[in-house]
Amino acid sequence: MGSSKKRVYDGPKLQRVVEAAEARAREVGKPVLAVAVREIWLQSQKSAHLSDLLEAILTQSATPAQAEDFKNHVKRAKRRLQTKGASTQR
């Protein structure tokens, strides 16, 4: 159930780009964003929608609607991570 859209990044290249985005997020003091990006990438391997969305964001060709969708995915991922972190600190 993949997307028929032609990909700019193949699997290995997308992984390298995601790793670079994670590193950049950590460099600028946003470790939770780094983990959220990785989580979205992992989910994108099973979701054509997320795969299309992630590629649009990483190639800087996202529409305003895609940018908003990505922002919402990041927010949800951050909330899950913060909840998980709080539950492991008890």
Beta strands, then each sheet from edge to edge (+ up, - down):
end
